[in-house]
Amino acid sequence: MTQKNIQGEGNYSPLQRLIKKFYVNPLVRGLDIDSKEAVTVHRRLIKENPLLCRHYEFIYEYFQNAERLLTNLNLPSLEIGSGGGFLKEFIPQVITSDVVKSEGIDRIEEAAKLSFPDNSLKAIYANGVLHHIKEPEKCLLEVQRVLIPRGKFVCNEPSSTLLGYFLNRYFHHEYTNKFVREWKIDGADNEGRLTQANMAMPYIIFKRDRELFRQRFKNLKIVSIIYHDFLRYSLSGGLSYRSFIPPALYGVVNFIEIIIKPLMPILGNNMLVIIQKI
């Protein structure tokens, strides 16, 4: 186990080290974030933090709406990189998957090499997964292969908006660089499911290189990109830290997320990308 596998460790700026010292969640100190034990710990963190839980619920509501629109397609749906999430509470029939087996994970699946036949799924859902995949193009090729025509791939990823990129680049422990040329995550110390990352990769694929996306995936169409999450996830502490604000302010933060909606293309830290197979 390398040092980079340990949640709460890694290469940090002095400010990040200060935040880590005072705010790191005791449950993740010394935790190997690539292990199956991390799935259980992360699920507990999400459920015990109302602000973080609301962040997940917001995303799952979009997944749920996509599922409803596909009810006429009599095929299963798959979630990749399920981790400590709880999508089954919104879509009970969804097949959950990850690269490690843990409670709440139905099957082991590698997103870049799915075991499903061609045209066998009506939907694939992913929350914060694509920016951890070493070769995301392979994942998207698999999405294109296994989805039935009219099926959808709905993913939530870091946005790299003006504010989002700044926060991820200078305050998040995961690597963030929107100027890399290739759709690959290189230079990682290991190939763990969470430790390898480039938080700007979804922006690169879906925004910066959108024309290249069209050329490489003839049967996939980006239907919409919805920016969201001004500060909710960051202030919740995420999966690494204790909440940065007291519970009494959670309602205020949720209200701010609503009223700031028109500015989300500039301030939103996340984006929901809806892709349809044509």
Residue frames as qw, qx, qy, qz and C-alpha x, y, z in Angstrom:
[[0.000, 0.887, 0.461, 0.000, 0.00, 0.00, 0.00],
 [0.427, 0.315, -0.015, 0.847, 1.51, 3.30, -1.04],
 [0.102, -0.302, -0.416, 0.852, 1.08, 6.50, 0.88],
 [0.245, 0.019, -0.307, -0.919, -1.24, 7.84, -1.80],
 [0.403, -0.310, -0.817, -0.272, -3.79, 5.11, -1.07],
 [0.287, -0.403, -0.681, 0.540, -4.40, 6.48, 2.40],
 [0.047, -0.813, -0.404, -0.417, -7.28, 8.93, 2.67],
 [0.406, -0.911, -0.038, 0.063, -6.09, 12.09, 4.32],
 [0.591, -0.466, 0.377, 0.540, -2.50, 11.67, 3.05],
 [0.636, 0.590, 0.365, 0.339, -0.77, 12.76, -0.14],
 [0.427, 0.086, 0.068, 0.898, 0.82, 15.86, -1.65],
 [0.103, -0.860, -0.499, 0.016, -0.89, 18.88, -0.12],
 [0.203, 0.658, -0.090, 0.719, -0.27, 22.60, -0.06],
 [0.167, 0.067, -0.624, 0.760, 0.31, 24.21, 3.36],
 [0.484, -0.088, 0.102, -0.865, -3.33, 25.42, 3.39],
 [0.794, -0.040, -0.488, -0.361, -4.60, 21.95, 2.53],
 [0.537, 0.047, -0.740, 0.401, -2.47, 20.45, 5.28],
 [0.113, -0.099, 0.453, -0.879, -3.92, 22.93, 7.76],
 [0.684, -0.062, -0.134, -0.714, -7.48, 22.04, 6.73],
 [0.758, 0.033, -0.648, -0.068, -6.65, 18.34, 6.92],
 [0.289, 0.148, -0.713, 0.622, -5.18, 18.72, 10.40],
 [0.233, 0.024, 0.474, -0.849, -8.28, 20.32, 11.90],
 [0.650, 0.194, 0.052, -0.733, -11.13, 18.98, 9.79],
 [0.388, 0.197, -0.864, -0.255, -10.26, 15.46, 8.59],
 [0.812, -0.285, -0.078, -0.503, -13.03, 13.06, 9.53],
 [0.401, -0.498, 0.747, -0.183, -11.76, 10.54, 12.14],
 [0.874, 0.163, 0.406, -0.212, -13.55, 7.73, 10.28],
 [0.788, 0.609, -0.041, 0.083, -11.27, 8.09, 7.25],
 [0.113, -0.837, 0.534, -0.033, -7.95, 8.71, 8.98],
 [0.295, -0.404, 0.863, 0.070, -5.65, 5.93, 7.82],
 [0.761, 0.334, 0.482, -0.279, -8.34, 4.46, 5.55],
 [0.280, -0.135, 0.733, 0.606, -7.26, 2.82, 2.29],
 [0.468, 0.439, 0.137, -0.754, -9.75, 4.50, -0.06],
 [0.466, 0.323, -0.668, -0.482, -9.28, 1.84, -2.72],
 [0.017, 0.050, -0.978, 0.202, -10.38, -0.96, -0.39],
 [0.365, -0.449, -0.723, -0.377, -13.80, -2.56, 0.06],
 [0.358, -0.496, -0.583, 0.536, -13.81, -1.28, 3.65],
 [0.071, -0.158, 0.037, 0.984, -13.85, 2.26, 2.29],
 [0.270, -0.335, -0.635, -0.642, -17.20, 1.59, 0.60],
 [0.467, -0.575, -0.664, 0.102, -18.84, 0.88, 3.96],
 [0.348, -0.420, -0.262, 0.796, -17.21, 3.90, 5.60],
 [0.002, -0.019, -0.311, -0.950, -18.21, 6.22, 2.77],
 [0.341, -0.483, -0.691, -0.416, -21.81, 4.99, 2.92],
 [0.445, -0.597, -0.540, 0.392, -21.90, 5.82, 6.63],
 [0.251, -0.261, -0.017, 0.932, -20.42, 9.28, 6.04],
 [0.128, -0.240, -0.511, -0.815, -23.05, 10.07, 3.41],
 [0.436, -0.550, -0.676, -0.227, -25.98, 8.94, 5.52],
 [0.493, -0.563, -0.445, 0.492, -24.81, 10.66, 8.70],
 [0.194, -0.300, 0.063, 0.932, -24.22, 14.04, 7.01],
 [0.389, 0.677, 0.567, -0.262, -27.55, 15.61, 5.91],
 [0.209, 0.810, -0.201, -0.510, -25.84, 18.18, 3.67],
 [0.060, -0.390, 0.840, 0.373, -23.78, 15.53, 1.90],
 [0.350, 0.290, 0.889, -0.064, -26.78, 13.23, 1.68],
 [0.389, 0.760, 0.295, -0.429, -28.80, 15.98, -0.01],
 [0.098, 0.643, -0.559, -0.515, -26.02, 16.36, -2.58],
 [0.141, -0.068, 0.963, 0.218, -26.43, 12.69, -3.50],
 [0.350, 0.528, 0.718, -0.289, -30.22, 12.90, -3.48],
 [0.295, 0.739, -0.071, -0.601, -30.15, 15.80, -5.93],
 [0.111, 0.437, -0.779, -0.436, -28.10, 13.70, -8.37],
 [0.179, 0.120, 0.976, -0.020, -30.21, 10.58, -7.87],
 [0.410, 0.594, 0.442, -0.532, -33.38, 12.53, -8.62],
 [0.372, 0.631, -0.401, -0.549, -32.02, 13.20, -12.11],
 [0.029, 0.213, -0.962, -0.167, -31.09, 9.53, -12.50],
 [0.305, 0.328, 0.824, -0.347, -34.58, 8.57, -11.37],
 [0.452, 0.644, 0.109, -0.607, -36.20, 10.91, -13.88],
 [0.272, 0.494, -0.699, -0.439, -34.11, 9.42, -16.70],
 [0.116, -0.005, 0.992, -0.058, -35.20, 5.95, -15.62],
 [0.418, 0.486, 0.577, -0.507, -38.86, 6.93, -15.74],
 [0.437, 0.650, -0.213, -0.584, -38.48, 8.18, -19.29],
 [0.280, 0.401, -0.831, -0.264, -37.11, 4.77, -20.31],
 [0.573, -0.052, 0.692, -0.436, -39.80, 2.56, -18.76],
 [0.816, 0.430, 0.032, -0.385, -40.95, 1.47, -22.24],
 [0.503, 0.551, -0.667, 0.008, -37.56, -0.17, -22.85],
 [0.908, -0.353, 0.029, -0.222, -37.79, -3.59, -21.22],
 [0.746, 0.322, -0.415, 0.409, -34.12, -3.93, -20.29],
 [0.646, -0.595, -0.291, 0.380, -32.09, -3.53, -17.08],
 [0.120, 0.932, -0.157, 0.303, -30.17, -0.46, -15.96],
 [0.824, -0.076, -0.281, 0.486, -26.66, -0.42, -14.52],
 [0.193, -0.967, 0.152, -0.063, -24.82, 1.86, -12.12],
 [0.791, 0.274, -0.299, 0.457, -21.03, 1.82, -12.44],
 [0.315, 0.296, -0.426, 0.795, -18.77, 2.85, -9.57],
 [0.491, -0.669, -0.454, -0.325, -21.60, 2.61, -7.05],
 [0.252, 0.349, -0.535, 0.727, -19.27, 2.84, -4.04],
 [0.082, -0.228, -0.744, 0.622, -21.00, 3.99, -0.87],
 [0.307, -0.053, -0.199, -0.929, -23.99, 5.47, -2.70],
 [0.320, 0.238, 0.814, -0.423, -27.64, 4.53, -2.30],
 [0.292, 0.149, -0.461, -0.824, -29.17, 4.74, -5.79],
 [0.226, -0.232, -0.935, -0.141, -31.34, 1.68, -5.09],
 [0.030, 0.472, 0.608, -0.638, -33.47, 3.86, -2.81],
 [0.314, 0.526, -0.073, -0.787, -34.44, 5.81, -5.94],
 [0.677, 0.352, -0.483, -0.428, -34.22, 3.06, -8.57],
 [0.743, -0.349, 0.519, -0.239, -34.74, -0.26, -6.72],
 [0.937, 0.271, 0.220, -0.003, -34.22, -2.39, -9.83],
 [0.347, 0.845, -0.406, 0.014, -30.87, -0.87, -10.83],
 [0.941, -0.030, -0.163, 0.296, -27.86, -3.20, -10.93],
 [0.228, -0.933, 0.276, 0.018, -25.13, -1.69, -8.76],
 [0.920, 0.198, -0.079, 0.329, -21.50, -2.41, -9.55],
 [0.156, -0.920, 0.359, 0.033, -17.95, -1.50, -8.63],
 [0.593, 0.514, -0.611, 0.100, -14.44, -2.92, -8.95],
 [0.059, 0.212, -0.849, 0.480, -14.59, -4.15, -5.32],
 [0.506, -0.420, -0.703, -0.272, -17.27, -6.31, -3.72],
 [0.029, 0.043, -0.571, 0.819, -18.97, -4.82, -0.70],
 [0.147, 0.520, 0.761, -0.359, -22.38, -4.48, 0.90],
 [0.322, 0.748, 0.213, -0.540, -24.80, -2.91, -1.55],
 [0.183, 0.559, -0.611, -0.530, -22.73, -3.88, -4.62],
 [0.895, 0.198, 0.193, -0.350, -24.52, -6.41, -6.83],
 [0.927, 0.240, 0.153, 0.246, -21.61, -7.34, -9.07],
 [0.452, -0.543, 0.326, 0.628, -18.00, -6.63, -9.96],
 [0.606, 0.703, 0.314, 0.200, -17.65, -4.63, -13.16],
 [0.420, -0.325, 0.197, 0.824, -14.84, -2.65, -14.77],
 [0.344, 0.759, 0.226, -0.504, -16.29, 0.37, -16.51],
 [0.208, 0.664, -0.525, -0.490, -13.77, 0.07, -19.34],
 [0.265, 0.174, -0.917, -0.244, -14.58, -3.62, -19.88],
 [0.634, -0.069, 0.332, -0.695, -18.21, -4.38, -19.09],
 [0.235, -0.073, 0.968, 0.046, -19.42, -7.99, -19.07],
 [0.540, 0.487, 0.474, -0.497, -22.81, -7.17, -20.64],
 [0.543, 0.307, 0.648, 0.438, -23.69, -8.10, -24.24],
 [0.073, 0.067, 0.309, 0.946, -24.20, -5.53, -26.98],
 [0.382, -0.282, -0.316, -0.821, -27.47, -3.53, -26.81],
 [0.514, -0.291, -0.802, 0.086, -28.43, -5.11, -23.47],
 [0.252, -0.437, -0.514, 0.694, -28.94, -2.09, -21.17],
 [0.111, 0.828, 0.460, 0.301, -31.39, 0.80, -21.32],
 [0.110, -0.946, 0.107, -0.287, -29.40, 3.08, -19.00],
 [0.737, -0.023, -0.369, 0.566, -26.04, 3.45, -17.30],
 [0.273, -0.935, -0.057, -0.218, -25.62, 5.77, -14.32],
 [0.729, 0.049, -0.292, 0.617, -22.38, 7.03, -12.81],
 [0.270, -0.953, -0.076, -0.118, -21.69, 9.50, -10.01],
 [0.217, -0.869, 0.444, 0.027, -18.12, 10.80, -9.90],
 [0.902, -0.066, 0.406, 0.131, -16.68, 7.85, -11.82],
 [0.728, 0.648, 0.079, 0.211, -15.38, 8.95, -15.22],
 [0.120, 0.899, -0.345, 0.240, -12.63, 11.20, -13.84],
 [0.596, -0.543, 0.586, -0.079, -11.17, 8.18, -12.00],
 [0.921, 0.243, 0.302, 0.044, -10.92, 5.91, -15.06],
 [0.506, -0.450, 0.430, 0.597, -7.41, 5.65, -16.47],
 [0.085, -0.019, 0.645, 0.759, -8.64, 5.50, -20.08],
 [0.393, 0.384, 0.477, -0.686, -12.11, 7.07, -20.12],
 [0.454, 0.365, -0.469, -0.664, -12.43, 6.62, -23.88],
 [0.242, 0.037, -0.966, -0.082, -12.63, 2.85, -23.31],
 [0.154, 0.327, 0.742, -0.564, -15.45, 3.39, -20.83],
 [0.422, 0.482, 0.045, -0.766, -17.40, 5.50, -23.32],
 [0.380, 0.269, -0.757, -0.458, -16.86, 2.90, -26.05],
 [0.090, -0.142, -0.968, 0.188, -18.34, 0.31, -23.69],
 [0.289, 0.429, 0.447, -0.730, -21.28, 2.61, -22.97],
 [0.446, 0.426, -0.357, -0.701, -21.86, 2.93, -26.70],
 [0.287, 0.158, -0.919, -0.219, -21.66, -0.83, -27.13],
 [0.083, -0.213, -0.934, 0.275, -23.95, -2.06, -24.35],
 [0.302, 0.372, 0.339, -0.810, -26.68, 0.59, -24.54],
 [0.399, 0.514, 0.739, 0.172, -29.73, -0.09, -26.67],
 [0.131, 0.333, 0.306, 0.882, -30.57, 2.65, -29.19],
 [0.353, -0.696, -0.227, -0.582, -32.43, 5.44, -27.31],
 [0.752, -0.464, -0.363, 0.297, -30.76, 4.25, -24.11],
 [0.013, -0.934, 0.110, -0.339, -29.04, 6.83, -21.90],
 [0.681, -0.047, -0.397, 0.614, -25.79, 7.33, -20.07],
 [0.235, -0.895, -0.090, -0.368, -26.28, 9.82, -17.23],
 [0.728, -0.079, -0.364, 0.576, -23.22, 10.83, -15.25],
 [0.252, -0.965, -0.041, -0.060, -22.38, 13.39, -12.62],
 [0.786, 0.110, -0.088, 0.603, -18.84, 14.76, -12.71],
 [0.316, -0.595, -0.069, 0.736, -16.70, 17.74, -11.64],
 [0.430, 0.829, 0.352, -0.068, -17.54, 20.69, -13.87],
 [0.562, -0.083, 0.179, 0.803, -14.36, 22.79, -14.14],
 [0.084, 0.915, 0.307, 0.246, -16.40, 25.99, -14.27],
 [0.205, 0.740, -0.275, 0.578, -14.56, 29.15, -13.24],
 [0.494, -0.611, 0.407, -0.465, -15.17, 28.51, -9.53],
 [0.982, -0.107, 0.093, -0.125, -15.25, 24.73, -9.77],
 [0.798, 0.416, -0.250, 0.357, -11.84, 24.47, -11.37],
 [0.036, 0.697, -0.420, 0.581, -10.30, 26.85, -8.83],
 [0.704, -0.471, 0.333, -0.413, -11.67, 24.86, -5.88],
 [0.997, 0.041, 0.057, 0.011, -10.65, 21.49, -7.31],
 [0.645, 0.586, -0.279, 0.402, -7.22, 22.68, -8.44],
 [0.162, 0.568, -0.463, 0.661, -6.20, 24.31, -5.16],
 [0.484, -0.387, 0.457, -0.638, -8.33, 22.80, -2.40],
 [0.956, -0.007, 0.038, -0.291, -9.13, 19.23, -3.43],
 [0.548, -0.518, 0.638, 0.156, -6.68, 16.38, -2.86],
 [0.781, 0.309, 0.514, 0.177, -7.36, 14.83, -6.29],
 [0.359, -0.182, 0.432, 0.807, -5.25, 15.86, -9.29],
 [0.374, 0.796, 0.428, -0.208, -6.90, 18.50, -11.51],
 [0.223, -0.436, 0.425, 0.761, -5.49, 19.75, -14.83],
 [0.602, 0.634, 0.397, -0.280, -7.67, 20.86, -17.74],
 [0.275, 0.810, -0.381, -0.352, -4.71, 21.45, -20.07],
 [0.506, -0.224, 0.809, 0.200, -3.65, 17.83, -20.61],
 [0.350, 0.362, -0.506, -0.700, -3.89, 16.86, -24.26],
 [0.361, 0.023, -0.903, -0.233, -4.80, 13.18, -24.08],
 [0.729, -0.369, -0.083, -0.570, -7.90, 11.51, -22.64],
 [0.806, -0.042, -0.547, 0.223, -5.80, 9.54, -20.20],
 [0.509, -0.834, 0.154, -0.148, -4.83, 9.77, -16.56],
 [0.777, 0.353, -0.363, 0.375, -1.05, 9.49, -16.54],
 [0.214, 0.532, -0.477, 0.666, 1.58, 9.79, -13.86],
 [0.724, -0.544, 0.012, -0.423, -0.47, 8.23, -11.06],
 [0.165, -0.547, 0.785, -0.241, 1.47, 6.48, -8.29],
 [0.303, 0.058, 0.945, -0.112, -0.94, 3.56, -8.51],
 [0.288, -0.132, -0.629, -0.710, -4.06, 2.47, -10.31],
 [0.053, 0.270, 0.821, -0.500, -6.54, 2.44, -7.44],
 [0.083, 0.627, 0.729, 0.262, -10.24, 2.95, -8.04],
 [0.123, -0.947, -0.294, 0.044, -10.21, 6.37, -6.33],
 [0.490, -0.647, 0.166, 0.559, -6.58, 7.44, -6.07],
 [0.353, 0.055, 0.523, 0.773, -6.04, 7.80, -9.83],
 [0.165, 0.810, 0.524, -0.204, -7.89, 10.87, -11.05],
 [0.198, 0.035, 0.177, 0.963, -8.03, 14.03, -13.10],
 [0.155, 0.574, 0.631, -0.498, -11.04, 16.04, -11.98],
 [0.243, 0.587, -0.160, -0.756, -10.91, 18.12, -15.17],
 [0.188, -0.061, 0.888, 0.415, -11.17, 15.11, -17.50],
 [0.282, 0.599, 0.745, -0.077, -15.00, 15.31, -17.90],
 [0.148, 0.847, 0.034, -0.509, -14.70, 18.97, -18.91],
 [0.121, -0.476, 0.675, 0.551, -12.01, 18.02, -21.42],
 [0.226, 0.160, 0.925, 0.260, -14.14, 15.28, -22.99],
 [0.153, 0.665, 0.730, -0.038, -17.59, 16.86, -22.94],
 [0.060, 0.933, 0.156, -0.318, -16.76, 20.56, -23.36],
 [0.147, -0.722, 0.453, 0.502, -13.25, 21.34, -24.60],
 [0.059, -0.248, 0.857, 0.448, -13.07, 18.39, -27.01],
 [0.610, 0.326, 0.501, -0.521, -16.77, 18.12, -27.80],
 [0.634, 0.581, -0.298, -0.414, -16.18, 17.92, -31.54],
 [0.202, 0.416, -0.887, 0.010, -13.68, 15.15, -30.98],
 [0.429, 0.053, 0.785, -0.443, -16.30, 13.37, -28.87],
 [0.699, 0.477, 0.128, -0.517, -18.70, 13.52, -31.82],
 [0.502, 0.581, -0.594, -0.238, -16.07, 12.08, -34.14],
 [0.057, 0.324, -0.926, 0.183, -15.08, 9.23, -31.83],
 [0.235, 0.236, 0.875, -0.352, -18.58, 8.20, -30.74],
 [0.165, -0.084, -0.555, -0.811, -20.82, 8.31, -33.79],
 [0.431, -0.437, -0.736, -0.286, -23.74, 6.73, -31.93],
 [0.386, -0.532, -0.541, 0.525, -23.61, 8.88, -28.79],
 [0.075, 0.675, 0.223, 0.699, -25.18, 12.32, -28.54],
 [0.219, -0.166, -0.522, 0.807, -24.69, 14.77, -25.66],
 [0.105, -0.704, -0.646, -0.276, -28.28, 15.80, -24.95],
 [0.213, -0.901, -0.047, -0.375, -27.64, 18.27, -22.14],
 [0.536, 0.078, -0.522, 0.659, -25.18, 19.42, -19.48],
 [0.419, -0.807, -0.275, -0.313, -26.70, 20.66, -16.23],
 [0.350, 0.372, -0.509, 0.692, -24.43, 22.58, -13.86],
 [0.630, -0.673, -0.255, -0.291, -25.15, 22.39, -10.15],
 [0.789, -0.449, -0.232, 0.350, -23.69, 22.45, -6.63],
 [0.120, 0.907, -0.150, 0.375, -22.34, 25.87, -5.76],
 [0.021, 0.595, -0.656, 0.464, -20.88, 25.04, -2.34],
 [0.845, -0.324, 0.050, -0.422, -23.02, 22.24, -0.87],
 [0.951, 0.057, -0.251, 0.169, -20.58, 19.38, -1.40],
 [0.443, 0.481, -0.403, 0.641, -17.52, 21.44, -0.40],
 [0.305, -0.523, 0.339, -0.720, -19.10, 22.75, 2.81],
 [0.914, -0.253, -0.102, -0.299, -20.40, 19.29, 3.71],
 [0.437, -0.626, 0.645, 0.022, -16.82, 18.08, 4.00],
 [0.654, 0.408, -0.555, -0.314, -17.40, 15.43, 1.34],
 [0.961, -0.110, -0.253, -0.029, -15.95, 11.99, 1.97],
 [0.639, 0.279, -0.418, 0.582, -12.79, 13.25, 3.66],
 [0.125, 0.226, -0.392, 0.883, -13.65, 15.96, 6.18],
 [0.036, -0.539, -0.713, 0.448, -16.08, 16.90, 8.87],
 [0.173, 0.831, 0.457, 0.265, -18.66, 19.47, 7.88],
 [0.392, 0.168, -0.104, 0.899, -17.24, 22.99, 7.65],
 [0.290, -0.358, -0.007, -0.887, -20.49, 24.56, 8.87],
 [0.269, 0.006, 0.790, -0.551, -22.87, 23.76, 11.77],
 [0.113, 0.358, 0.911, 0.168, -26.06, 21.79, 11.07],
 [0.118, 0.701, 0.454, -0.538, -28.16, 24.88, 11.76],
 [0.145, 0.632, -0.284, -0.706, -26.91, 26.36, 8.47],
 [0.346, 0.043, 0.874, 0.338, -27.61, 23.35, 6.26],
 [0.325, 0.707, 0.620, -0.093, -31.03, 24.69, 5.26],
 [0.067, 0.870, -0.096, -0.478, -29.48, 28.03, 4.31],
 [0.204, -0.413, 0.731, 0.503, -26.94, 26.32, 2.05],
 [0.341, 0.329, 0.861, 0.183, -29.66, 24.26, 0.36],
 [0.239, 0.852, 0.382, -0.267, -31.67, 27.45, -0.24],
 [0.052, -0.750, 0.375, 0.542, -28.63, 29.22, -1.71],
 [0.345, -0.076, 0.843, 0.406, -28.19, 26.30, -4.12],
 [0.329, 0.638, 0.696, 0.026, -31.70, 27.02, -5.44],
 [0.130, 0.933, 0.160, -0.294, -31.48, 30.79, -5.81],
 [0.194, -0.672, 0.510, 0.501, -28.00, 30.69, -7.38],
 [0.744, 0.257, 0.610, 0.097, -29.19, 28.34, -10.16],
 [0.530, 0.843, 0.087, -0.022, -28.91, 30.92, -13.02],
 [0.035, 0.874, -0.485, -0.009, -25.20, 31.35, -12.20],
 [0.877, -0.242, 0.415, 0.018, -24.38, 27.65, -12.06],
 [0.823, 0.512, 0.027, 0.246, -22.58, 27.64, -15.47],
 [0.240, 0.771, -0.368, 0.460, -20.00, 29.88, -13.78],
 [0.323, -0.578, 0.546, -0.514, -20.18, 28.78, -10.15],
 [0.946, -0.121, 0.024, -0.301, -21.37, 25.18, -10.27],
 [0.257, -0.609, 0.750, 0.012, -18.84, 22.65, -9.01],
 [0.483, 0.049, 0.873, 0.051, -20.58, 19.66, -10.64],
 [0.458, 0.310, -0.339, -0.761, -22.25, 18.87, -13.93],
 [0.681, 0.171, 0.685, -0.194, -24.83, 16.27, -14.87],
 [0.181, 0.399, -0.629, -0.642, -24.18, 15.06, -18.40],
 [0.736, 0.270, 0.525, -0.330, -27.02, 13.27, -20.23],
 [0.096, 0.423, -0.730, -0.528, -25.96, 11.25, -23.26],
 [0.806, 0.250, 0.354, -0.403, -28.24, 9.22, -25.53],
 [0.389, -0.138, 0.805, 0.427, -27.41, 6.45, -27.93],
 [0.520, 0.537, -0.010, -0.664, -28.80, 7.22, -31.36]]
